[in-house]
Amino acid sequence: MSEIEQLEKTVSNLSPKDLAQFRAWFLEFDARVWDEQIETDLKAGKLDALITEARTEFEQGKARPL
C-alpha cells in the first residue's frame, strides 16, 4: 500500500471530531505552503510579467473597485 493510500485510509476512518480537527490543520498547512510558494516565486521574478500586466491595465482604467 502506498503512503497516499495509507493516508486516505487513515483519514477515512477518522471520527467526525478528529476529521474536523484534521481539516482545520490541513487548511492552515496548505495556506502556509501556498504563501511560501508565492513568496519564492515573487523573489525569483516569476510574477513580474503578471504584475506588469496588472499595473498596465490599472493605468489604462481597466480596473474596477472590488
HELIX and SHEET records of a PDB file:
HELIX    1   1 GLU A    3  SER A   12  1                                  10    
HELIX    2   2 PRO A   16  LYS A   43  1                                  28    
HELIX    3   3 ASP A   48  GLU A   59  1                                  12    
END                                                                             
